[in-house]
């Protein structure tokens, strides 16, 4: 009996030792937990660094965009001004060998065709509008399309009246009334004004300036003369006239023969070494 009791005690003692040994063997798990905590801290720090780098990159990109906008703005600074004889001269060191294309009486029947041809040729121009050609929704849609093609819209009065023969109140309606109407259609007011027949008055010129418009006549044009009412003759005179000089301000109209002559006129002017003047580079009030 004593022998059995001794053996039982021995078994209990061995079991207890085995448990302690197991507990000792499990203790190394603690360093693994510490390593996990360290890895987590490193990951957080890495994410912070990545976020800081990302923010810095965003700041650099914003700075680049601001610089790009500044470059674009400076590129659109006026480079040409109108002279007393209605031509253009460089303000500083811009190319003086330029010519401006303008079209009156738009948008009657051919202005959109003219605008599309000019767009294909990458040829800038100004379209001077009469109010009686934008009275219907269809005509207003044509005006929108010309503007959306990138061409500035000028004011050529509401009814093409001779300003010298009407009152100041009527002149105001002819000019300011049309500006209001154009703004309703395309969302902006004209920056250029051309009086019918080139007949300005002191009042109309002051009014145009108050409206922020540059009063602009022309240096030459021919498409209303019977002998030039065909594409070949018109293109020849527009390109080969001695009046095609640096800064020339060319007047044309919304006419079928003018629309047909556009490709030859643009090519001919360029072949003579002229650059077609971008209206956005013209100084306005």
Secondary structure, 3 states (H helix, E strand, C coil): CHHHHHHHHHHHHHHHHHHHHHHHHHCCHHHHHHHHHHHHHHHHHHHHHHHHHHHHHHHHHHHHHHHHHHHHHHHCCCCEEECCCCCEEECCCCCCCEEEEEEEEECCCCHHHHHHHHHHCCCCCEEEECHHHCCCHHHHHHHHHHHHCCCEEEECCCCCCCHHHCCHHHHHHHHHHHHHHHHHHHCCCCCEECCHHHCCCHHHHHHHHHCCCEECCCCECCCCCHHHCCHHHHHHHHHHCCCCCCCEEEEEECCHHHHHHHHHHHHHHHHCCCEECCHHHECCC
